[in-house]
Amino acid sequence: MPVPLQRDPDLTRAVLTHWFGTRSDAIGAVELGSVTVPKEAGFSGEILLFDAEWTEADTLRRQALAVRVAPTGHRVFPEDFWDSQVRLLKLLGDTDLPVPRVLWDEPSPEYLGAPFLVMQRIDGQVPADLPSYHRQGWLADLPVADRAAVWNGGVDALAAVHRVDPKEIGADFLDRPRFGPTGSAQLLRHFTHHLDFYGVADDNTTAATALDWLRAHVPDGDEHASLLWGDARIGNIIYAGTRPAALLDWEMAALGPAESDLAWFLHMDRHLSEGIGAPRLAGLPGRAETVARWEERTGRPARNLPYHEVFAAYRFCVVTARVARLLEDSGILPPGTDFPLHRNATALLAKVLEESDSETASRGYGPALQRPRTA
């Protein structure tokens, strides 16, 4: 769901021009181009794009820039993760991961009403959520072999994230020990601690049953602390041709089993195809091929994936309930509207739960649970 540009573009340009001049006594003659919003911008954040030209120490500099503004009124997620996200992005800038380089960090809300980052702008294309890249867009227009290259590039980038040692780069601050040891149980406890914030309806029996299932099937012995991207999907990758040029949106970053990211990667693609009644785009490798490639790139097997797929489907269902509330609060949707995004997420959760319930029961992971007939 896009965020409309509610700022006055000329005023925003003037404010940012003034802000640039405060960075250093060596900066002068600042000139900013028009301020625009990328069409792929999501509901959870505001991004401003512009070209900048300035002098610094008597040297003329030109740069294509992106400003990411901290969320304020329309917060999809319950915690103020901004400072941690800024810290993480700066750390990732010193790795081999393709992330936009942070140029400046403004902690004060004085200028744009909230803290913001100024980052290197990466040009390229992003697979769209709306309309789904399975239905139309640049990815659908590619030859079949190139579509596979785009997908596999995303899998390789995900595996590269999971090869990063969070302790080595100093990212162990992402751990949440108040919710238990690092692992699946910690991720589940942390997420469910904020259920009132998300506001999933009491009559959503599918979500309630999924939560019971997750609590009954938490894997043991998966406390290896991988760096988790969080919102891991090809829709958060800027591509230069078929190559990932930048990994975006780290507001869901955490530590935990890497399979949590892999499951989210698979589920978000499934939502944008089967979940909305669209045929999956020909040429994109399927689940088995994707898992095998991820295993090859990470050098280890995927463990307890059915559990993590239910967790991904459950989280997405709950997050879409929050989006529906935000749209109602902002007046975009009338109260009580049957929001298709949440309805589809709930229906797909029921399918994933049924599949994983059968698989985990057959492998002896834990007891099967009775599921409701309807959401």
C-alpha positions in Angstrom: 0.0 0.0 0.0 1.8 3.2 -1.1 2.4 6.2 1.1 1.2 9.3 -0.7 3.5 12.4 -0.6 1.7 14.6 1.8 4.6 17.1 2.1 4.8 20.2 0.0 7.5 19.3 -2.5 8.9 22.8 -2.8 8.9 23.3 1.0 10.6 19.9 1.5 13.2 20.8 -1.1 13.9 24.1 0.7 14.1 22.5 4.1 16.6 19.8 2.8 18.6 22.5 1.0 18.9 24.3 4.3 19.8 21.1 6.2 22.5 20.3 3.7 24.1 23.6 4.5 24.3 22.7 8.2 26.4 19.6 7.6 29.8 21.2 7.6 31.4 24.6 7.2 33.0 23.2 4.1 29.7 22.7 2.4 28.4 25.5 0.2 26.4 26.3 -2.9 23.8 23.5 -2.4 21.4 22.9 -5.2 18.7 20.2 -5.0 16.5 18.9 -7.7 12.8 18.2 -7.4 11.8 15.9 -4.6 9.8 12.8 -5.6 8.5 9.6 -4.0 9.3 6.1 -5.6 6.1 4.4 -6.8 7.2 1.2 -4.9 7.2 3.0 -1.5 5.6 0.9 1.2 3.1 1.8 3.9 5.7 1.4 6.7 8.0 4.2 5.6 8.5 7.4 3.7 11.2 7.8 1.0 12.1 10.9 -0.8 14.3 11.0 -3.9 16.3 13.9 -5.3 19.5 14.8 -7.0 21.9 17.0 -5.1 24.8 19.2 -6.2 27.1 21.0 -3.7 30.6 22.3 -3.2 32.7 20.8 -0.4 36.2 22.0 0.3 36.1 23.8 -3.0 35.2 20.6 -4.8 32.0 20.2 -6.8 30.0 17.1 -5.9 27.0 15.5 -7.5 25.0 12.7 -6.0 21.7 10.9 -6.6 20.2 10.6 -3.1 17.4 8.9 -1.2 16.0 10.1 2.2 14.3 7.6 4.4 12.2 9.2 7.1 11.4 7.5 10.4 7.8 6.4 10.7 5.6 8.4 13.0 1.8 8.3 12.8 1.5 5.3 10.4 3.5 2.7 12.2 3.0 -0.9 11.0 5.3 -2.3 13.6 5.0 -1.9 17.4 8.5 -0.8 18.4 10.5 2.2 17.6 13.3 0.3 15.8 14.7 3.4 14.0 18.0 3.8 16.0 18.8 0.1 15.7 18.0 0.1 12.0 20.3 3.1 11.4 23.0 1.4 13.4 22.6 -1.9 11.5 22.6 -0.2 8.1 25.9 1.5 9.0 27.4 -1.8 10.0 26.2 -3.6 6.8 27.8 -0.8 4.8 31.1 -2.3 5.8 30.2 -5.8 4.6 30.0 -7.2 1.1 26.2 -7.1 1.2 24.6 -4.8 -1.4 23.0 -2.2 0.8 22.7 1.5 0.1 25.5 3.4 1.8 24.4 5.8 4.6 25.9 9.2 4.0 24.3 11.2 6.8 22.1 10.4 9.8 19.9 13.2 11.2 18.5 12.2 14.6 16.5 15.4 15.1 12.8 15.8 14.1 13.4 19.5 13.6 13.6 19.4 9.8 11.2 16.8 8.5 9.2 16.1 11.6 11.1 12.9 12.3 14.6 11.6 12.2 15.9 10.6 8.8 18.7 9.0 6.8 20.3 10.3 3.7 21.6 7.4 1.6 23.2 6.7 -1.7 20.4 6.2 -4.3 20.6 3.0 -6.2 19.0 3.0 -9.6 17.2 0.0 -10.9 13.9 -1.9 -10.8 12.0 -3.5 -8.0 9.5 -6.3 -8.5 6.2 -4.7 -7.6 3.6 -5.9 -5.1 0.7 -3.9 -6.6 0.0 -5.1 -9.3 1.8 -8.3 -8.4 4.9 -9.0 -10.4 3.3 -12.4 -11.2 0.7 -10.5 -13.3 2.5 -7.7 -15.0 5.6 -5.5 -14.9 9.2 -5.6 -15.9 9.8 -9.1 -14.4 6.9 -10.6 -16.3 8.2 -9.0 -19.5 11.6 -10.7 -19.2 12.5 -13.9 -21.0 12.0 -17.1 -18.9 15.7 -17.6 -18.3 16.1 -14.0 -17.1 13.2 -14.4 -14.7 15.0 -17.4 -13.1 18.2 -15.3 -12.9 16.3 -12.6 -11.0 14.9 -15.1 -8.5 18.1 -16.9 -8.0 19.9 -13.6 -7.5 17.5 -12.9 -4.7 18.1 -16.3 -3.1 21.9 -15.8 -3.4 21.6 -12.4 -1.7 19.5 -13.9 1.1 22.1 -16.6 1.6 24.8 -13.9 1.7 22.9 -12.2 4.6 22.9 -15.5 6.5 26.6 -16.0 6.0 27.3 -12.7 7.8 28.4 -13.3 11.4 26.3 -10.9 13.5 28.8 -11.0 16.4 31.7 -10.3 14.0 30.1 -7.1 12.7 28.7 -6.0 16.0 25.1 -6.7 15.3 24.3 -8.8 18.3 22.4 -5.9 19.8 19.5 -7.3 17.7 19.1 -10.1 20.1 16.0 -9.9 22.5 17.1 -11.9 25.5 14.1 -10.7 27.6 12.0 -13.1 25.4 14.3 -16.1 26.0 17.4 -17.6 24.3 18.0 -16.7 20.7 15.9 -18.9 18.5 12.4 -19.7 17.3 10.9 -19.4 20.7 12.3 -16.0 21.2 11.0 -14.8 17.8 7.5 -16.1 18.6 7.4 -14.7 22.1 8.6 -11.3 20.9 6.0 -11.2 18.1 3.0 -12.3 20.2 4.0 -9.9 23.0 2.6 -7.2 20.6 -0.6 -8.8 19.4 -2.8 -6.1 20.9 -0.9 -3.5 18.8 -1.5 -5.4 15.6 -5.2 -5.8 16.4 -6.1 -9.2 14.7 -9.8 -9.7 15.3 -10.9 -12.1 18.1 -13.1 -14.0 15.6 -10.2 -14.8 13.3 -10.1 -18.4 14.4 -7.5 -19.3 11.8 -5.0 -17.0 13.4 -5.8 -18.3 16.8 -5.4 -21.9 15.8 -2.1 -21.1 14.0 -0.8 -19.6 17.2 -1.8 -22.7 19.2 0.0 -24.8 16.5 3.2 -22.7 16.7 3.3 -22.8 20.4 3.0 -26.6 20.3 5.6 -27.1 17.6 8.5 -24.7 18.5 11.7 -26.4 17.3 14.3 -27.4 19.9 18.0 -26.7 19.4 17.9 -24.0 16.8 19.5 -21.3 18.9 22.2 -20.5 16.3 22.0 -16.7 15.9 21.9 -15.8 12.2 21.4 -12.3 11.1 17.8 -12.1 9.9 16.9 -9.5 7.2 13.3 -9.8 8.4 11.3 -8.6 5.3 13.2 -10.9 3.0 11.7 -10.9 -0.5 12.5 -10.0 -4.0 10.1 -7.0 -3.7 12.7 -5.5 -1.3 15.5 -5.8 -3.8 16.6 -3.2 -6.4 17.8 -5.0 -9.4 20.3 -3.8 -12.0 19.2 -6.0 -14.9 18.9 -9.4 -13.3 21.5 -8.7 -10.6 20.6 -7.5 -7.0 22.0 -4.0 -6.6 20.5 -3.2 -3.1 18.7 -5.0 -0.3 16.1 -2.7 1.2 13.8 -2.4 4.3 15.6 -3.7 7.4 13.0 -2.7 9.9 12.2 -6.3 10.7 15.8 -7.3 11.3 16.6 -9.7 14.2 18.7 -12.6 15.2 17.4 -16.1 15.0 17.3 -19.2 12.8 18.0 -18.3 9.2 15.1 -20.5 8.1 12.7 -17.8 9.3 13.9 -15.5 6.5 13.8 -18.3 4.0 10.2 -19.1 4.9 9.2 -15.4 4.6 10.9 -15.2 1.2 8.9 -18.2 0.0 5.6 -17.1 1.6 5.6 -13.6 0.3 6.0 -14.9 -3.2 3.3 -17.4 -2.6 1.0 -14.7 -1.3 1.5 -12.6 -4.5 0.6 -15.6 -6.7 -1.6 -18.3 -5.2 -2.7 -16.0 -2.3 -4.3 -13.5 -4.7 -5.5 -16.1 -7.3 -2.7 -15.3 -9.8 -0.8 -18.0 -11.7 2.9 -18.1 -10.6 5.2 -16.6 -13.2 6.7 -19.2 -15.5 10.4 -19.6 -15.1 10.7 -18.8 -11.4 12.3 -21.7 -9.5 9.9 -23.4 -7.2 10.1 -24.2 -3.5 12.3 -27.3 -3.7 14.8 -25.6 -6.1 14.9 -22.5 -4.0 15.6 -24.4 -0.7 18.3 -26.5 -2.4 20.0 -23.4 -3.8 19.8 -21.7 -0.4 21.3 -24.8 1.3 24.1 -24.9 -1.3 24.9 -21.2 -0.8 24.8 -21.3 3.0 26.5 -24.7 3.3 23.9 -26.2 5.6 20.5 -27.9 5.4 17.3 -26.0 6.0 15.9 -27.2 9.4 12.3 -27.2 10.6 11.1 -25.3 7.5 7.4 -26.3 7.9 7.3 -24.6 11.3 8.9 -21.4 9.9 6.5 -21.4 7.0 3.5 -21.4 9.4 5.2 -18.7 11.4 5.7 -16.6 8.2 2.1 -17.0 7.2 0.8 -16.2 10.7 3.0 -13.1 11.0 1.8 -11.8 7.6 -1.8 -12.4 8.5 -1.4 -10.5 11.8 0.5 -7.6 10.1 -2.2 -7.3 7.4 -4.7 -6.8 10.3 -2.6 -3.9 11.4 -2.5 -2.4 7.9 -6.3 -2.7 7.7 -6.6 -0.8 11.0 -4.2 1.9 9.8 -6.3 2.3 6.6 -9.5 2.6 8.7 -7.9 5.1 11.1 -6.7 7.2 8.2 -10.2 7.2 6.6 -9.1 5.4 3.5 -11.3 2.4 4.4 -14.7 2.6 6.2 -14.7 0.8 9.6 -15.4 -2.9 9.3 -14.4 -3.2 5.7 -13.6 -6.7 4.4 -10.0 -5.8 3.4 -8.9 -8.2 0.6 -5.2 -8.2 1.7 -6.1 -9.4 5.2 -8.7 -11.8 3.9 -6.3 -13.4 1.4 -3.5 -13.6 4.0 -5.9 -15.4 6.4 -7.0 -17.9 3.7 -3.4 -18.6 2.7 -2.5 -19.1 6.4 -5.2 -21.8 6.6 -3.6 -23.6 3.6 -0.1 -23.4 5.0 -1.2 -24.6 8.4 -3.0 -27.6 6.9 0.1 -28.5 4.8 2.6 -28.1 7.7 0.3 -29.7 10.2 0.3 -32.9 8.1 4.0 -32.8 7.4 5.1 -32.2 11.0 2.7 -34.9 12.3 4.0 -37.4 9.7 7.6 -36.7 10.8 6.8 -36.9 14.5 7.5 -33.2 15.3 4.5 -32.9 17.5 0.7 -33.4 17.8 -1.7 -32.3 15.1 -4.2 -29.7 16.1 -7.8 -29.4 15.0 -8.4 -26.4 12.6 -11.6 -24.5 12.0 -13.5 -24.9 8.8 -13.5 -21.1 8.1 -11.5 -18.1 9.0 
